[in-house]
């Protein structure tokens, strides 16, 4: 029984293109990870104010990340004051 290498190569190329265009190679290769660092940032008043601004004014994080009352009104956020 002879192997038709042209058909086998065509099938491999077709499979590679199909994986690339559909689910991608991440499920086979695993997630991309970076090494952990011990980098920390000092909580200065400017950084805390900027974080408060981003969390309350720009993205409204408290709406999704706080408990809500019966009529979808969020409870008061202790950190948002």
N, CA, C and O atoms as a CHARMM CRD file, in Angstrom:
* protein
*
  324
    1    1 UNK  N      0.84400  -1.17400   0.00000 PROA 1      0.00000
    2    1 UNK  CA     0.00000   0.00000   0.00000 PROA 1      0.00000
    3    1 UNK  C      0.89200   1.24200   0.00000 PROA 1      0.00000
    4    1 UNK  O      1.63200   1.48500   0.95300 PROA 1      0.00000
    5    2 UNK  N      0.81700   1.99900  -1.04800 PROA 2      0.00000
    6    2 UNK  CA     1.63900   3.19500  -1.20800 PROA 2      0.00000
    7    2 UNK  C      0.90900   4.40600  -0.63900 PROA 2      0.00000
    8    2 UNK  O     -0.31000   4.53200  -0.75700 PROA 2      0.00000
    9    3 UNK  N      1.67400   5.28200  -0.02700 PROA 3      0.00000
   10    3 UNK  CA     1.11100   6.49800   0.55800 PROA 3      0.00000
   11    3 UNK  C      1.20200   7.61300  -0.48000 PROA 3      0.00000
   12    3 UNK  O      2.26700   7.86100  -1.04600 PROA 3      0.00000
   13    4 UNK  N      0.09900   8.26800  -0.71800 PROA 4      0.00000
   14    4 UNK  CA     0.07600   9.41000  -1.63300 PROA 4      0.00000
   15    4 UNK  C      0.47100  10.64800  -0.83000 PROA 4      0.00000
   16    4 UNK  O     -0.36100  11.23500  -0.13800 PROA 4      0.00000
   17    5 UNK  N      1.75300  11.04700  -0.92200 PROA 5      0.00000
   18    5 UNK  CA     2.28300  12.13400  -0.10900 PROA 5      0.00000
   19    5 UNK  C      1.68100  13.48000  -0.47900 PROA 5      0.00000
   20    5 UNK  O      1.58000  14.36500   0.37100 PROA 5      0.00000
   21    6 UNK  N      1.28600  13.64600  -1.70900 PROA 6      0.00000
   22    6 UNK  CA     0.68000  14.91300  -2.12900 PROA 6      0.00000
   23    6 UNK  C     -0.66900  15.11300  -1.43700 PROA 6      0.00000
   24    6 UNK  O     -0.96700  16.21000  -0.96400 PROA 6      0.00000
   25    7 UNK  N     -1.47100  14.07300  -1.37800 PROA 7      0.00000
   26    7 UNK  CA    -2.76600  14.17200  -0.70600 PROA 7      0.00000
   27    7 UNK  C     -2.59600  14.38100   0.78600 PROA 7      0.00000
   28    7 UNK  O     -3.33600  15.15000   1.40000 PROA 7      0.00000
   29    8 UNK  N     -1.61500  13.69100   1.37600 PROA 8      0.00000
   30    8 UNK  CA    -1.36100  13.83400   2.80300 PROA 8      0.00000
   31    8 UNK  C     -0.88100  15.24600   3.14000 PROA 8      0.00000
   32    8 UNK  O     -1.30500  15.82700   4.13900 PROA 8      0.00000
   33    9 UNK  N     -0.00100  15.79300   2.30900 PROA 9      0.00000
   34    9 UNK  CA     0.48000  17.16100   2.50800 PROA 9      0.00000
   35    9 UNK  C     -0.66000  18.16600   2.32200 PROA 9      0.00000
   36    9 UNK  O     -0.77000  19.12400   3.08700 PROA 9      0.00000
   37   10 UNK  N     -1.49700  17.95500   1.32200 PROA 10     0.00000
   38   10 UNK  CA    -2.63700  18.84700   1.09200 PROA 10     0.00000
   39   10 UNK  C     -3.59400  18.82700   2.27300 PROA 10     0.00000
   40   10 UNK  O     -4.11600  19.86900   2.67000 PROA 10     0.00000
   41   11 UNK  N     -3.82500  17.65500   2.83000 PROA 11     0.00000
   42   11 UNK  CA    -4.69600  17.53300   4.00000 PROA 11     0.00000
   43   11 UNK  C     -4.10300  18.26400   5.20500 PROA 11     0.00000
   44   11 UNK  O     -4.82900  18.92300   5.94900 PROA 11     0.00000
   45   12 UNK  N     -2.78500  18.14800   5.39800 PROA 12     0.00000
   46   12 UNK  CA    -2.12700  18.83100   6.51500 PROA 12     0.00000
   47   12 UNK  C     -2.21800  20.35000   6.35600 PROA 12     0.00000
   48   12 UNK  O     -2.46400  21.06300   7.32800 PROA 12     0.00000
   49   13 UNK  N     -2.02000  20.84100   5.14200 PROA 13     0.00000
   50   13 UNK  CA    -2.11500  22.28700   4.89600 PROA 13     0.00000
   51   13 UNK  C     -3.54800  22.75600   5.10300 PROA 13     0.00000
   52   13 UNK  O     -3.77000  23.80100   5.71400 PROA 13     0.00000
   53   14 UNK  N     -4.51000  22.01400   4.61300 PROA 14     0.00000
   54   14 UNK  CA    -5.91700  22.36100   4.79200 PROA 14     0.00000
   55   14 UNK  C     -6.29400  22.38100   6.27100 PROA 14     0.00000
   56   14 UNK  O     -7.01800  23.27200   6.71500 PROA 14     0.00000
   57   15 UNK  N     -5.80900  21.40800   7.03200 PROA 15     0.00000
   58   15 UNK  CA    -6.08000  21.36100   8.47200 PROA 15     0.00000
   59   15 UNK  C     -5.44800  22.56300   9.18300 PROA 15     0.00000
   60   15 UNK  O     -6.07400  23.16800  10.05200 PROA 15     0.00000
   61   16 UNK  N     -4.21300  22.90700   8.81700 PROA 16     0.00000
   62   16 UNK  CA    -3.54000  24.05500   9.43400 PROA 16     0.00000
   63   16 UNK  C     -4.27800  25.35600   9.13100 PROA 16     0.00000
   64   16 UNK  O     -4.42500  26.19700  10.01800 PROA 16     0.00000
   65   17 UNK  N     -4.73600  25.53400   7.92000 PROA 17     0.00000
   66   17 UNK  CA    -5.47600  26.73600   7.55100 PROA 17     0.00000
   67   17 UNK  C     -6.81700  26.77100   8.27200 PROA 17     0.00000
   68   17 UNK  O     -7.24100  27.83000   8.73600 PROA 17     0.00000
   69   18 UNK  N     -7.49000  25.62700   8.37200 PROA 18     0.00000
   70   18 UNK  CA    -8.78200  25.57200   9.05700 PROA 18     0.00000
   71   18 UNK  C     -8.64300  25.91600  10.53000 PROA 18     0.00000
   72   18 UNK  O     -9.46800  26.65000  11.07400 PROA 18     0.00000
   73   19 UNK  N     -7.61800  25.39900  11.17700 PROA 19     0.00000
   74   19 UNK  CA    -7.40900  25.71500  12.60500 PROA 19     0.00000
   75   19 UNK  C     -7.08100  27.19700  12.76800 PROA 19     0.00000
   76   19 UNK  O     -7.58300  27.84000  13.69000 PROA 19     0.00000
   77   20 UNK  N     -6.25700  27.74100  11.89800 PROA 20     0.00000
   78   20 UNK  CA    -5.88000  29.15700  11.98200 PROA 20     0.00000
   79   20 UNK  C     -7.08900  30.06700  11.81700 PROA 20     0.00000
   80   20 UNK  O     -7.20700  31.06900  12.52100 PROA 20     0.00000
   81   21 UNK  N     -7.97400  29.73800  10.91100 PROA 21     0.00000
   82   21 UNK  CA    -9.11000  30.60300  10.62700 PROA 21     0.00000
   83   21 UNK  C    -10.29900  30.39000  11.55900 PROA 21     0.00000
   84   21 UNK  O    -11.19500  31.23300  11.59900 PROA 21     0.00000
   85   22 UNK  N    -10.33400  29.30100  12.30400 PROA 22     0.00000
   86   22 UNK  CA   -11.48600  29.05200  13.18200 PROA 22     0.00000
   87   22 UNK  C    -11.12000  29.27600  14.64000 PROA 22     0.00000
   88   22 UNK  O    -11.29100  30.38300  15.15200 PROA 22     0.00000
   89   23 UNK  N    -10.62600  28.26100  15.31200 PROA 23     0.00000
   90   23 UNK  CA   -10.38600  28.38000  16.75500 PROA 23     0.00000
   91   23 UNK  C     -9.01500  28.91600  17.10100 PROA 23     0.00000
   92   23 UNK  O     -8.78700  29.32600  18.24000 PROA 23     0.00000
   93   24 UNK  N     -8.09800  28.92500  16.15300 PROA 24     0.00000
   94   24 UNK  CA    -6.74800  29.39800  16.41800 PROA 24     0.00000
   95   24 UNK  C     -5.90800  28.32700  17.09100 PROA 24     0.00000
   96   24 UNK  O     -6.38600  27.22800  17.37200 PROA 24     0.00000
   97   25 UNK  N     -4.66600  28.65500  17.34300 PROA 25     0.00000
   98   25 UNK  CA    -3.72100  27.68000  17.88700 PROA 25     0.00000
   99   25 UNK  C     -3.60400  27.72200  19.39900 PROA 25     0.00000
  100   25 UNK  O     -2.93900  26.85900  19.97200 PROA 25     0.00000
  101   26 UNK  N     -4.22800  28.70100  20.08400 PROA 26     0.00000
  102   26 UNK  CA    -4.12100  28.81700  21.54100 PROA 26     0.00000
  103   26 UNK  C     -4.57500  27.55500  22.28600 PROA 26     0.00000
  104   26 UNK  O     -3.91500  27.18000  23.25600 PROA 26     0.00000
  105   27 UNK  N     -5.65900  26.88100  21.89200 PROA 27     0.00000
  106   27 UNK  CA    -6.03400  25.65900  22.61600 PROA 27     0.00000
  107   27 UNK  C     -4.97300  24.56500  22.54500 PROA 27     0.00000
  108   27 UNK  O     -4.89800  23.72300  23.44000 PROA 27     0.00000
  109   28 UNK  N     -4.16500  24.56400  21.51300 PROA 28     0.00000
  110   28 UNK  CA    -3.13300  23.54200  21.37500 PROA 28     0.00000
  111   28 UNK  C     -1.82000  23.95800  22.01800 PROA 28     0.00000
  112   28 UNK  O     -1.08800  23.11800  22.54100 PROA 28     0.00000
  113   29 UNK  N     -1.51700  25.25800  21.98200 PROA 29     0.00000
  114   29 UNK  CA    -0.24600  25.75300  22.50300 PROA 29     0.00000
  115   29 UNK  C     -0.31400  26.15300  23.96800 PROA 29     0.00000
  116   29 UNK  O      0.71900  26.21500  24.63500 PROA 29     0.00000
  117   30 UNK  N     -1.49600  26.42200  24.47700 PROA 30     0.00000
  118   30 UNK  CA    -1.65100  26.87600  25.85600 PROA 30     0.00000
  119   30 UNK  C     -1.67300  28.39000  25.93200 PROA 30     0.00000
  120   30 UNK  O     -1.36100  29.06200  24.94900 PROA 30     0.00000
  121   31 UNK  N     -2.03800  28.93800  27.08400 PROA 31     0.00000
  122   31 UNK  CA    -2.14600  30.39100  27.22100 PROA 31     0.00000
  123   31 UNK  C     -0.77700  31.06400  27.24300 PROA 31     0.00000
  124   31 UNK  O      0.22700  30.46400  27.62800 PROA 31     0.00000
  125   32 UNK  N     -0.76700  32.32400  26.81900 PROA 32     0.00000
  126   32 UNK  CA     0.45800  33.10500  26.91500 PROA 32     0.00000
  127   32 UNK  C      0.59200  33.59600  28.34800 PROA 32     0.00000
  128   32 UNK  O     -0.35500  34.14700  28.91000 PROA 32     0.00000
  129   33 UNK  N      1.73900  33.40400  28.92600 PROA 33     0.00000
  130   33 UNK  CA     1.95200  33.84400  30.30500 PROA 33     0.00000
  131   33 UNK  C      3.23500  34.67000  30.38200 PROA 33     0.00000
  132   33 UNK  O      4.16300  34.50600  29.59100 PROA 33     0.00000
  133   34 UNK  N      3.24400  35.55800  31.36100 PROA 34     0.00000
  134   34 UNK  CA     4.43000  36.34600  31.64400 PROA 34     0.00000
  135   34 UNK  C      4.95500  35.91600  33.00500 PROA 34     0.00000
  136   34 UNK  O      4.17200  35.47800  33.84700 PROA 34     0.00000
  137   35 UNK  N      6.23900  36.02700  33.24000 PROA 35     0.00000
  138   35 UNK  CA     6.75300  35.70300  34.56700 PROA 35     0.00000
  139   35 UNK  C      6.25600  36.72800  35.58600 PROA 35     0.00000
  140   35 UNK  O      6.15800  37.91900  35.28900 PROA 35     0.00000
  141   36 UNK  N      5.95000  36.25300  36.77300 PROA 36     0.00000
  142   36 UNK  CA     5.49800  37.14800  37.83600 PROA 36     0.00000
  143   36 UNK  C      6.65300  37.99200  38.33900 PROA 36     0.00000
  144   36 UNK  O      7.80300  37.55200  38.36800 PROA 36     0.00000
  145   37 UNK  N      6.33000  39.19800  38.73000 PROA 37     0.00000
  146   37 UNK  CA     7.34200  40.09200  39.28600 PROA 37     0.00000
  147   37 UNK  C      6.88300  40.55300  40.65600 PROA 37     0.00000
  148   37 UNK  O      5.71900  40.39800  41.02300 PROA 37     0.00000
  149   38 UNK  N      7.79900  41.11300  41.39300 PROA 38     0.00000
  150   38 UNK  CA     7.45600  41.65800  42.71200 PROA 38     0.00000
  151   38 UNK  C      7.28400  43.16900  42.62600 PROA 38     0.00000
  152   38 UNK  O      7.48300  43.87800  43.61300 PROA 38     0.00000
  153   39 UNK  N      6.92000  43.65400  41.46700 PROA 39     0.00000
  154   39 UNK  CA     6.76500  45.09200  41.23600 PROA 39     0.00000
  155   39 UNK  C      5.54400  45.60800  41.98600 PROA 39     0.00000
  156   39 UNK  O      4.44800  45.06700  41.84500 PROA 39     0.00000
  157   40 UNK  N      5.73200  46.63900  42.76900 PROA 40     0.00000
  158   40 UNK  CA     4.62900  47.25700  43.50800 PROA 40     0.00000
  159   40 UNK  C      4.65200  48.75900  43.23800 PROA 40     0.00000
  160   40 UNK  O      5.66800  49.32800  42.83700 PROA 40     0.00000
  161   41 UNK  N      3.51100  49.37200  43.46800 PROA 41     0.00000
  162   41 UNK  CA     3.38200  50.80800  43.26900 PROA 41     0.00000
  163   41 UNK  C      2.97800  51.44800  44.58500 PROA 41     0.00000
  164   41 UNK  O      2.13300  50.92200  45.30900 PROA 41     0.00000
  165   42 UNK  N      3.57100  52.55800  44.88100 PROA 42     0.00000
  166   42 UNK  CA     3.26700  53.27600  46.10900 PROA 42     0.00000
  167   42 UNK  C      1.90300  53.95500  45.96700 PROA 42     0.00000
  168   42 UNK  O      1.65600  54.64800  44.98000 PROA 42     0.00000
  169   43 UNK  N      1.02300  53.75800  46.94500 PROA 43     0.00000
  170   43 UNK  CA    -0.31500  54.36500  46.86100 PROA 43     0.00000
  171   43 UNK  C     -0.29500  55.84200  47.22600 PROA 43     0.00000
  172   43 UNK  O     -0.66700  56.22000  48.33600 PROA 43     0.00000
  173   44 UNK  N      0.13900  56.66700  46.29500 PROA 44     0.00000
  174   44 UNK  CA     0.17500  58.10900  46.53300 PROA 44     0.00000
  175   44 UNK  C     -1.24100  58.68200  46.41200 PROA 44     0.00000
  176   44 UNK  O     -2.10300  58.05300  45.79800 PROA 44     0.00000
  177   45 UNK  N     -1.49300  59.84600  46.97800 PROA 45     0.00000
  178   45 UNK  CA    -2.81900  60.45500  46.86400 PROA 45     0.00000
  179   45 UNK  C     -3.24200  60.68900  45.40600 PROA 45     0.00000
  180   45 UNK  O     -4.42300  60.56800  45.08100 PROA 45     0.00000
  181   46 UNK  N     -2.29400  61.02000  44.53700 PROA 46     0.00000
  182   46 UNK  CA    -2.62100  61.23700  43.12900 PROA 46     0.00000
  183   46 UNK  C     -3.09400  59.93100  42.46500 PROA 46     0.00000
  184   46 UNK  O     -4.05700  59.93100  41.69900 PROA 46     0.00000
  185   47 UNK  N     -2.40500  58.82500  42.76800 PROA 47     0.00000
  186   47 UNK  CA    -2.81000  57.54200  42.18600 PROA 47     0.00000
  187   47 UNK  C     -4.17000  57.10400  42.72000 PROA 47     0.00000
  188   47 UNK  O     -5.00100  56.60300  41.96200 PROA 47     0.00000
  189   48 UNK  N     -4.40000  57.28900  44.00200 PROA 48     0.00000
  190   48 UNK  CA    -5.68800  56.90700  44.58300 PROA 48     0.00000
  191   48 UNK  C     -6.82000  57.74400  43.99000 PROA 48     0.00000
  192   48 UNK  O     -7.89800  57.22000  43.71100 PROA 48     0.00000
  193   49 UNK  N     -6.58100  59.03400  43.79800 PROA 49     0.00000
  194   49 UNK  CA    -7.59800  59.90500  43.19900 PROA 49     0.00000
  195   49 UNK  C     -7.87100  59.51600  41.74800 PROA 49     0.00000
  196   49 UNK  O     -9.01800  59.53000  41.30200 PROA 49     0.00000
  197   50 UNK  N     -6.82300  59.17200  41.02000 PROA 50     0.00000
  198   50 UNK  CA    -7.00400  58.74600  39.62400 PROA 50     0.00000
  199   50 UNK  C     -7.77600  57.42500  39.55600 PROA 50     0.00000
  200   50 UNK  O     -8.65000  57.26100  38.70500 PROA 50     0.00000
  201   51 UNK  N     -7.45800  56.48900  40.44600 PROA 51     0.00000
  202   51 UNK  CA    -8.19000  55.22700  40.49100 PROA 51     0.00000
  203   51 UNK  C     -9.64800  55.42700  40.84400 PROA 51     0.00000
  204   51 UNK  O    -10.52800  54.78000  40.27600 PROA 51     0.00000
  205   52 UNK  N     -9.90400  56.32100  41.78000 PROA 52     0.00000
  206   52 UNK  CA   -11.28100  56.63900  42.14800 PROA 52     0.00000
  207   52 UNK  C    -12.02400  57.25100  40.96400 PROA 52     0.00000
  208   52 UNK  O    -13.18500  56.92400  40.72200 PROA 52     0.00000
  209   53 UNK  N    -11.36000  58.13200  40.23300 PROA 53     0.00000
  210   53 UNK  CA   -11.96200  58.76400  39.05600 PROA 53     0.00000
  211   53 UNK  C    -12.28900  57.72100  37.98100 PROA 53     0.00000
  212   53 UNK  O    -13.38000  57.74000  37.41200 PROA 53     0.00000
  213   54 UNK  N    -11.35400  56.82000  37.70300 PROA 54     0.00000
  214   54 UNK  CA   -11.58400  55.80100  36.68000 PROA 54     0.00000
  215   54 UNK  C    -12.71300  54.87500  37.09200 PROA 54     0.00000
  216   54 UNK  O    -13.56100  54.53000  36.26900 PROA 54     0.00000
  217   55 UNK  N    -12.73900  54.46300  38.36900 PROA 55     0.00000
  218   55 UNK  CA   -13.73800  53.49900  38.83200 PROA 55     0.00000
  219   55 UNK  C    -15.13000  54.10200  38.95500 PROA 55     0.00000
  220   55 UNK  O    -16.11900  53.38000  38.82500 PROA 55     0.00000
  221   56 UNK  N    -15.23500  55.39200  39.20000 PROA 56     0.00000
  222   56 UNK  CA   -16.55700  55.98400  39.40500 PROA 56     0.00000
  223   56 UNK  C    -17.04100  56.79600  38.21000 PROA 56     0.00000
  224   56 UNK  O    -18.20300  56.67500  37.82400 PROA 56     0.00000
  225   57 UNK  N    -16.19000  57.61500  37.61900 PROA 57     0.00000
  226   57 UNK  CA   -16.64200  58.50900  36.55200 PROA 57     0.00000
  227   57 UNK  C    -16.58300  57.87800  35.16200 PROA 57     0.00000
  228   57 UNK  O    -17.50100  58.06000  34.36200 PROA 57     0.00000
  229   58 UNK  N    -15.53000  57.15100  34.87300 PROA 58     0.00000
  230   58 UNK  CA   -15.35900  56.63700  33.51600 PROA 58     0.00000
  231   58 UNK  C    -16.06400  55.30400  33.28700 PROA 58     0.00000
  232   58 UNK  O    -16.82400  55.15900  32.32900 PROA 58     0.00000
  233   59 UNK  N    -15.81600  54.32900  34.16600 PROA 59     0.00000
  234   59 UNK  CA   -16.31300  52.98800  33.87500 PROA 59     0.00000
  235   59 UNK  C    -17.42900  52.52100  34.80000 PROA 59     0.00000
  236   59 UNK  O    -18.01100  51.46200  34.56400 PROA 59     0.00000
  237   60 UNK  N    -17.74000  53.27500  35.83900 PROA 60     0.00000
  238   60 UNK  CA   -18.82400  52.93500  36.76400 PROA 60     0.00000
  239   60 UNK  C    -18.70500  51.50500  37.27800 PROA 60     0.00000
  240   60 UNK  O    -19.66700  50.73800  37.22600 PROA 60     0.00000
  241   61 UNK  N    -17.52300  51.14900  37.77600 PROA 61     0.00000
  242   61 UNK  CA   -17.26400  49.79900  38.27400 PROA 61     0.00000
  243   61 UNK  C    -18.20100  49.40800  39.41400 PROA 61     0.00000
  244   61 UNK  O    -18.55900  48.23800  39.55000 PROA 61     0.00000
  245   62 UNK  N    -18.59400  50.36800  40.22100 PROA 62     0.00000
  246   62 UNK  CA   -19.41900  50.06900  41.38800 PROA 62     0.00000
  247   62 UNK  C    -20.78200  49.51900  40.98500 PROA 62     0.00000
  248   62 UNK  O    -21.39200  48.78000  41.75800 PROA 62     0.00000
  249   63 UNK  N    -21.27300  49.85700  39.80500 PROA 63     0.00000
  250   63 UNK  CA   -22.59100  49.37300  39.40100 PROA 63     0.00000
  251   63 UNK  C    -22.60800  47.85100  39.27800 PROA 63     0.00000
  252   63 UNK  O    -23.56300  47.21000  39.71700 PROA 63     0.00000
  253   64 UNK  N    -21.59100  47.27800  38.70300 PROA 64     0.00000
  254   64 UNK  CA   -21.54800  45.82000  38.52300 PROA 64     0.00000
  255   64 UNK  C    -20.93100  45.09200  39.71200 PROA 64     0.00000
  256   64 UNK  O    -21.22600  43.91800  39.94000 PROA 64     0.00000
  257   65 UNK  N    -20.09700  45.76300  40.45600 PROA 65     0.00000
  258   65 UNK  CA   -19.33800  45.08800  41.50700 PROA 65     0.00000
  259   65 UNK  C    -19.81500  45.41900  42.92200 PROA 65     0.00000
  260   65 UNK  O    -19.04800  45.27800  43.87400 PROA 65     0.00000
  261   66 UNK  N    -21.06200  45.85500  43.07600 PROA 66     0.00000
  262   66 UNK  CA   -21.64700  46.06300  44.40000 PROA 66     0.00000
  263   66 UNK  C    -23.01600  45.40500  44.43500 PROA 66     0.00000
  264   66 UNK  O    -23.65800  45.24100  43.39800 PROA 66     0.00000
  265   67 UNK  N    -23.46500  45.02700  45.62900 PROA 67     0.00000
  266   67 UNK  CA   -24.81700  44.45400  45.74000 PROA 67     0.00000
  267   67 UNK  C    -25.86800  45.50300  45.35900 PROA 67     0.00000
  268   67 UNK  O    -25.64600  46.70400  45.50800 PROA 67     0.00000
  269   68 UNK  N    -27.01400  45.02700  44.86600 PROA 68     0.00000
  270   68 UNK  CA   -28.09100  45.91500  44.44300 PROA 68     0.00000
  271   68 UNK  C    -29.34300  45.67200  45.27900 PROA 68     0.00000
  272   68 UNK  O    -29.55800  44.58600  45.81800 PROA 68     0.00000
  273   69 UNK  N    -30.15600  46.71200  45.36700 PROA 69     0.00000
  274   69 UNK  CA   -31.44800  46.58300  46.02700 PROA 69     0.00000
  275   69 UNK  C    -32.43200  45.91600  45.08700 PROA 69     0.00000
  276   69 UNK  O    -32.06300  45.48400  43.99500 PROA 69     0.00000
  277   70 UNK  N    -33.66400  45.83200  45.50300 PROA 70     0.00000
  278   70 UNK  CA   -34.68500  45.13300  44.73800 PROA 70     0.00000
  279   70 UNK  C    -34.91700  45.76500  43.36300 PROA 70     0.00000
  280   70 UNK  O    -35.14500  45.04400  42.39200 PROA 70     0.00000
  281   71 UNK  N    -34.86500  47.07600  43.26200 PROA 71     0.00000
  282   71 UNK  CA   -35.16500  47.76400  41.99900 PROA 71     0.00000
  283   71 UNK  C    -33.91100  48.16200  41.25100 PROA 71     0.00000
  284   71 UNK  O    -33.89000  49.20100  40.59100 PROA 71     0.00000
  285   72 UNK  N    -32.86300  47.35600  41.33900 PROA 72     0.00000
  286   72 UNK  CA   -31.60800  47.51300  40.61700 PROA 72     0.00000
  287   72 UNK  C    -30.81800  48.75900  41.01100 PROA 72     0.00000
  288   72 UNK  O    -29.85300  49.10900  40.33100 PROA 72     0.00000
  289   73 UNK  N    -31.19600  49.41900  42.06800 PROA 73     0.00000
  290   73 UNK  CA   -30.42400  50.56800  42.54200 PROA 73     0.00000
  291   73 UNK  C    -29.27500  50.03800  43.38800 PROA 73     0.00000
  292   73 UNK  O    -29.51000  49.28300  44.33100 PROA 73     0.00000
  293   74 UNK  N    -28.02900  50.41700  43.07200 PROA 74     0.00000
  294   74 UNK  CA   -26.91700  49.88400  43.84500 PROA 74     0.00000
  295   74 UNK  C    -26.91800  50.42300  45.27300 PROA 74     0.00000
  296   74 UNK  O    -27.32000  51.55900  45.52500 PROA 74     0.00000
  297   75 UNK  N    -26.46700  49.59700  46.18800 PROA 75     0.00000
  298   75 UNK  CA   -26.27900  50.03600  47.56500 PROA 75     0.00000
  299   75 UNK  C    -25.10900  51.00900  47.59700 PROA 75     0.00000
  300   75 UNK  O    -24.30000  51.04000  46.66900 PROA 75     0.00000
  301   76 UNK  N    -25.01600  51.78600  48.63700 PROA 76     0.00000
  302   76 UNK  CA   -23.92900  52.74500  48.75100 PROA 76     0.00000
  303   76 UNK  C    -22.59400  52.02600  48.84700 PROA 76     0.00000
  304   76 UNK  O    -22.44500  51.06700  49.60500 PROA 76     0.00000
  305   77 UNK  N    -21.64000  52.49000  48.08500 PROA 77     0.00000
  306   77 UNK  CA   -20.29300  51.91700  48.06900 PROA 77     0.00000
  307   77 UNK  C    -19.44500  52.64000  49.11600 PROA 77     0.00000
  308   77 UNK  O    -19.31700  53.86300  49.07400 PROA 77     0.00000
  309   78 UNK  N    -18.87500  51.90000  50.03900 PROA 78     0.00000
  310   78 UNK  CA   -18.06200  52.52000  51.09200 PROA 78     0.00000
  311   78 UNK  C    -16.78500  53.13500  50.52200 PROA 78     0.00000
  312   78 UNK  O    -16.27900  54.12500  51.05100 PROA 78     0.00000
  313   79 UNK  N    -16.26500  52.54500  49.44100 PROA 79     0.00000
  314   79 UNK  CA   -15.03100  53.04900  48.86300 PROA 79     0.00000
  315   79 UNK  C    -15.25200  54.23100  47.92300 PROA 79     0.00000
  316   79 UNK  O    -14.30600  54.94200  47.58300 PROA 79     0.00000
  317   80 UNK  N    -16.49900  54.44200  47.50400 PROA 80     0.00000
  318   80 UNK  CA   -16.78000  55.47800  46.50200 PROA 80     0.00000
  319   80 UNK  C    -16.99700  56.85800  47.10100 PROA 80     0.00000
  320   80 UNK  O    -17.29200  57.80000  46.36500 PROA 80     0.00000
  321   81 UNK  N    -16.86600  57.00100  48.35100 PROA 81     0.00000
  322   81 UNK  CA   -17.10400  58.31800  48.98500 PROA 81     0.00000
  323   81 UNK  C    -15.86000  59.12800  49.01700 PROA 81     0.00000
  324   81 UNK  O    -15.87000  60.25600  49.50900 PROA 81     0.00000
